[in-house]
Amino acid sequence: ATGEDVYKKLLHVRGIDVSPGHLASLAEDEIQKLQEKQKEIGRGIKRKVPLEDIRDLIKQQHTDTIDGALRQARESLQKARQFVNRSKFVQFPEGEQTYVIETPSYLRHFYPFASHCPPAPHESKHDSYLYVTPGDCDSDKLKEHNYGAIASLVVREGYPGRCLMSS
């Protein structure tokens, strides 16, 4: 969207001395490697089953309600926090707290799955929120809140992810 010339300048300013085309080819190669790795993992889960069927199998492993998904996210967030704390990966700011709640209705179109809301700049409290967006009762939205997706969400948006980056 920025155009090749502006993108070249951006890369140069960031100290990346490769052309946009070369960067794109590196990305394509990495995508291909990751797709192969994904297939390999899929074969480890269930041999001779298409990857799409394995994805469907994983999506079937979820709670029955949004309250269950919120509870699962809270438990996963607590376990991740304990792991990060035990490993001394990073020091938590004093009083840092992350709350897992449903995404407020006015934000659900912007965050259809989940998001992290950091504390306000210069705020003395380090409270942040991990929003989980419920779906309609008739939708398959809870399939998107399967156990694997929640674990991934917590690591990315929670600990050691964005919760600590914003504190």
Secondary structure, 3 states (H helix, E strand, C coil): CCCHHHHHHHHHHCCCCCCHHHHHHHHHHHHHHHHHHHHHHHHHHCCCCCHHHHHHHHHCCCCCCHHHHHHHHHHHHHHHHHHHHHCCCCCCCCCCEEEEEECCHHHCCCCCCEEEECCCCCCCCCEEEEEECCCCCCCCHHHHCCHHHHHHHHHHHHCCCHHHHCC
